[in-house]
Amino acid sequence: MSTSIDNSFITQYEKDAHEVFQLRGSRFKPSVRFRDGVIGSTDVFQVIGKGTATTKARHGTITPMNQSHTTATCTLADFYAGDWVDRLDVAKINIDERKAIASGGAMAIGRKIDNQIMTALDTTSQTAVTITVTSDAAVLNGVLETIEDLAILDSFVEGEMYGVLSPRMWARLMRLTQFSNADFVGAGGQEFTKAIPVGQRWKFWQGVLWTFHSGVPGVGGATSKGFVWNRNAIGYCAGEHPANLAGTMQGETSIGADITWHGDRASHFVNHAMSGGAVMIDDTGVIEINSNDTTAIATS
């Protein structure tokens, strides 16, 4: 055998390509008022103010509450996630390029939904809770203060509350016995999956469904943010996709997928498209959490 046989060695590539790690679609859709199938460029959520009960004299007239009526307008923006697949390039590879691009496009559109919702959450004018992360006790007290503030604003309604934290803040909470121990969080209420796609889990604690997200504002930095909110405080509207786009993501109508052949380019174009927008409906239903992700996790 020739001693230079190694010059003829070949390299084999696996057929299953690895998609770079990424958040797989939207996590926040179940946590807001979601309206799909919108016809037009805007959608309006109506808001009715509080009423006050009063007394009256016998046979006297009742003072009308005169509840205020306002609106919150959600403006739709168009988003696309697509790429070309050249026909002759396909003949030179052993992976399903169209499938890979279609999967990546769907996930990119889903992440855009979360990004829009977090942008709306970040518009709250309520006083933020700054959590000092130097001890476990300080972390616990800060999170409880957030819940207290929402209760004072009459916007804390158990079963309607959601919270999102940075991965670092989530790790800090997991150090707390009250947050992670089954003696405080029963097995029946530890995970919430109803109406949420498989794999998108929320942890139920103190009347709030909690999760973490790598896309929160300032994640990993000294000014990382989190939010706790009432589901009805934020609205998301999604336009109906064009008839030539097939519905995706468990049959919903807000995201469309399209694979078309372009003879002049000898290529397929694989595309996902969506019109959507988020809006703050009631500012008193969102509290911002500020923390420092660069600080080491406390050991006591």
Number of C-alpha atoms within 10 A of each C-alpha: 4 5 6 8 8 8 7 7 8 7 5 7 10 8 10 10 12 8 10 7 6 11 14 16 22 21 21 24 19 14 22 20 18 16 16 18 14 18 11 12 16 16 24 14 18 11 13 11 11 10 11 9 8 9 9 9 7 6 6 8 9 11 11 10 12 10 11 10 10 11 12 16 17 21 18 21 15 12 15 17 18 19 18 19 19 17 15 10 10 14 9 8 11 13 15 12 17 19 11 15 21 21 16 22 22 25 19 21 23 21 20 17 25 20 19 18 23 21 16 21 24 18 13 19 12 15 12 17 20 18 19 17 20 15 13 20 13 14 22 19 12 20 17 13 16 22 20 13 20 21 13 10 12 11 22 23 15 12 12 17 26 24 25 25 26 25 18 22 24 16 13 20 19 14 18 15 13 15 20 16 14 13 10 13 18 13 10 9 13 19 17 15 12 10 8 16 14 8 9 15 18 22 21 22 18 16 15 22 24 22 19 20 18 15 17 21 19 17 22 20 13 13 15 20 26 25 23 24 29 26 24 18 23 25 26 27 27 29 24 20 22 14 8 9 16 16 19 15 15 7 10 14 20 22 27 25 22 17 18 11 15 13 9 6 12 13 18 18 19 23 22 27 21 26 25 27 25 28 26 24 23 19 18 20 26 34 25 22 23 22 26 22 20 13 14 11 17 14 9 9
